[in-house]
Amino acid sequence: MGIIEKIKEIEAEMARTQKNKATEYHLGQLKAKIAKLRTQLLEPPKGSSGAGEGFEVTKFGHGRVALIGFPSVGKSTLLTLLTGTHSEAASYEFTTLTCIPGIIHYNDTKIQLLDLPGIIEGASEGKGRGRQVIAVSKSSDIVLMVLDASKSEGHRQILTKELEAVGLRLNKRPPQIYFKKKKTGGISFNSTLPLTHVDEKLCYQILHEYKIHNAEVLFREDATVDDLIDVIEGNRKYMKCVYVYNKIDVIGIDDVDKLARQPNSVVISCNLKLNLDRLLARMWEEMGLVRVYTKPQGQQPDFTEPVVLSVVCYISF
C-alpha cells in the first residue's frame, strides 16, 4: 500500500470515528500518523538527489509574493497589470505552465511577484504540478490567494486545505509550545495554564507515535493536538495570506460588500482595473517592510535609494 492510500485509509477511519472524550486519544494518534505520512510524501525518492524538473527562480528585490489559485482566476492578468511583465492569459485553463516572475515598483522598493500555474484539488499529493507550485510558495514572504468572486466559497477552503497538508499555515502564528528532545530522563510535561485540548496522557501517546521517549514539553497556551504535532514536526511555515477576490464586476454590490468585509480579504477587478491600489497597499502592509533613508554626516538625506528592512511580526489574537 502506497503512502497516499495509507493517508486515505486513516482519513476514512477518522471520519467513521465519533468525536468524544473516549476517542480523543485514538484520534490524536491518527492525526500524528497522517502528519508523518505527509512528511514522507514530500521527501524525494530514495536514491535520487532530490533535484527534478521545477520552475524556481532566483530571488530578487526586497520581498517575494506568490500568486496562488485555481486555473483561470486572473493570476496572469494581475501580474501583467501590477508589473508590466507579459504573462499569457486566455479563456482556457492551465494557460500558465511555468513560473513567470515580475517586479512591482512600490514605495521606492522592488517586490518580486510570481505568477504560478493553477493548482487543483489533490495538489499536495502530486496532482498536476502542485508540489512545485507549493514549494515555490514556501520560499515567498506572503501569499496572494487569487479567487473568482463568482465561484463557490469552497475554492478557498480547498486551497487552504492543500497548503496546510504540506505544512503551510496561513495567517497563523507559531504555537506557544516549548519542545526539546533529550537523550535521557523520560518525558517532562508541564503547562503554565489549564489545558482543555491536550492532557499528559495524550501528549505521551503522540510522542510515542514519533518514537520519542525522552523530551521536555511546556505549553504556554491552550494549544490543540494539531498545534502539538506541528511543533514536533518542526517543518511548518507560518505565512501571511491575502485573499484576493477577482471578477467583482460580474457579481452584485451586496456580494462584493460581503466579500470585502471578510478578514484578510481584498476585492478587485482585473478587467476594469478596480481597487488595485488598495491591493498594493494591503500587500505592503502585510509584508511589514520599512524604508530607512540614510543621511551622510554633513549632507542632505538620500531619498533615492532607501535601505529596506523587514519587520517580523505575527498576528495578535
Secondary structure as UniProt FT lines:
FT   HELIX           3..16
FT   TURN            21..23
FT   HELIX           24..42
FT   TURN            46..47
FT   STRAND          63..69
FT   TURN            71..72
FT   HELIX           75..83
FT   STRAND          100..106
FT   TURN            107..108
FT   STRAND          109..115
FT   TURN            121..122
FT   HELIX           123..125
FT   TURN            128..129
FT   HELIX           130..138
FT   STRAND          142..148
FT   TURN            149..150
FT   HELIX           154..165
FT   TURN            166..167
FT   STRAND          168..170
FT   STRAND          177..181
FT   STRAND          187..191
FT   HELIX           200..209
FT   TURN            210..211
FT   STRAND          215..219
FT   HELIX           225..233
FT   STRAND          237..246
FT   HELIX           248..250
FT   HELIX           253..260
FT   TURN            263..264
FT   STRAND          265..267
FT   TURN            270..273
FT   HELIX           276..287
FT   STRAND          289..292
FT   TURN            297..298
FT   STRAND          307..310
//
